[in-house]
Amino acid sequence: MATDMKDIAIHPVEAVTVMRLLPARPRMLALGEPTHGEDTLLDVRNELFQQLVQQEGYRTIAIESDCMAGLLVDDYVTAGVGTLDEVMEHGFSHGFGASAANRELVRWIRAYNDGRPASDRVHFTGFDGPLEITAAASPRQALTALHDYLAAQVDADLLPCTAETLDRLLGADDRWTDQAAMMDPSQSVGQSPEVSRLRVLADDLTALLDTQLPHLATATTRDALDRARLYARTAAGLLRYHYWMADDSPVRMTRLCALRDSMMAANLRALAERSPTLVHAQNSHLQREKSTMRMWQGPVEWWSAGALVSARLGEEYAFVATALGTIRHQGVDTPPPDTLEGLLYAHPENLGLINARELSSALGDPHPAPRQSPWFGYASLDAAHLATIDGVVFVKDVPQG
């Protein structure tokens, strides 16, 4: 195994250098991160996205946040609906609205869009489902929004149910979000008769959306139709997720992880159809390899959103992973010298972009084993994955914010 990385070329993290790594401009450029909540990494993302917008024609950024909540942010950045404080509080999941770098991203997009025609505006999206590790949201918002959209555009006789029927079957929202259901499948409502009926109705509403497409494409705006499709995907995805939350088989968590990434992938494919998009999320959601995690039920393994999208888009999907040296305020200190991060840490550059395949060749065989982190919130980059990664951004040190 090579031990001297000083001869590896490290380039500035810029749109032009990223594009040089790729055979052509991808419809979807995925930038991964090894941990959440560090504005140093998000600042790198923000700078790259601004360059992609100004130099490469990118018009959408998608982050690992609730796709329904993200509509509030998009309304703000494209049309000035609401205030910056409001959308930072209500437009993000996973606590991401508290990030100063995310706030700056939203502020910049709003300023960039000011005075531009609708066709040239930059969009913000969340591409995660309305899911947290502890619970899943009620499908009420997505189902009722889909029903409302169709009710305003098609004959009432074509609707499979009334809004009142949906409301009755949905019941109280807190029965859907009971956190006890994540650990105890018997506490989930997902396999009740009411939910089984809702799954059929969600399917029928989606079918109606599809069969009425020629009319809807002319009667409503592209944005409205795209949102209706998002409502349909989200409603069906949540109902499916809740169904399997009630499952007590040994593969329950494997299935739930796979379903979450499947929802992510469906949202990303829809975005790729519309405009060139930068995606930002944890490396494991964007990689082409299978993702793995150890949970209370033991190890789980599933195909990531990136793997699913890459299988559809081919070379029009590109993945740049981020690796880092230290997060000392989280107990992640100088990496061991026989790890990938340790070898990169010896390089004199503090930040840069590396051709992943050249790095893989320079490492020789065998590749170093993955770095073991003392903190659960950070996942090292597996050198065995380098052959399926297009580029690596290395950040040497993450200071405490």
C-alpha positions, 0 to 999 in steps of 0.5 A: 500500500502506498503511504505518501500522498504528496504526489496526488493532485489536489485541485480547488473545489470549483465547478470547473474542476469538478466538471473536468473529472466527468465525461460530460455535465451530469443532470444530477451531481451528488455531493456527499458529506460524512457527517451532518451539522458542520457548517464548514462542509456546508460552506463548501457546498454553498460555494460550489452550488453558486458556481454551478448556477452561474457557470453550468446552468444548474437550477436546483439544489436538493438536500437531505430534508423533508420534501414536503417542508421544503416546499415552504423554502421553495415558495420563499426563494422563488416568489418571496412567500413568507419570511426568511425566519419562518422558512428556516424554522418550518421548511427544514427537518432533522434540525437543519434549519438552525444551520447558519450555512443553510440560512445563507444558502436560502438567502443567496438563492432568494437574492439570485432569483430577485427580478429573474423570469420564472423559467430562470429561477433557482429552486430549493428542494428537500428530497427526503421523505417526511421521516425521522429515525424515531418516527414517520409523519402522517400521510395527511398533508400529502394525501389531502393536498393531492385530493385537493389538487385533483378535486379542483381540476376533474369531475367529482365523479372521477374522484375515488373518495371524498375529502371527508372519507380521507379525514375519517380514515386518517384519524388523529395524526398522533397515532401515526407519529407515535415514537413507540412504533419504531421499536415496537411494531405492534404499536404501529397503525400501518397494517390496520384496515383503515390504512389498507383502505388508504393505500388503495385510495392513494393508488387510485388518486395517483392513477387519476393523476396519470390518466388526466395528465393531458388535461392537467398539463394545460389546465395548471402550471408545471410547478403545480403538476410537479407538486401534485406528483410529489404529493402522490409519491409521498403519500404512497411512500409514507403509507408503504413505510407505515405498513412495514413499520408494523412488520415484526420480521427480522428484515424489518429495519432493512426494509425500512432503510431501503424504503426511505432511500427508494422515496429519496430516489423517486424524488431525485429522478423527478428533479433530474427530469426538470433541470440540472441538480446538485444533491447534498446528503450523507455519503451513504445515501448518495454512493453507488455501493450498497449502504450498511448500518448497525442497528439494534436489530443487528447489521442492515444493508440496502441500496442507497438512493444514489445507487438507485438513481445511478442505475437509471441515469448512468453517466448523467449521475455523478457522485463526489464524496467528502472525507475529512480529517478531524472534528475535534469537538466531537472527539474525532482526532487526527486520523491514524496514518494507515487509513485513507483519511490519515494518508490524505491528512499528511498532504499539505493542502487543507482543502481540495478535490481529488480524482477518486480513481487516481487516488484508488490507483495510488493507494495500491493493494490492499487498500487501507481498512476503513477508519474507526470513529469514536463518534457515531455521527461521523462515517469514514470513507471506505477506500474500497468504494473509490472505484465507483466514486467520481471525486473526493473532496478532502477537508483537513480540519472542521473547526468548532462552530 
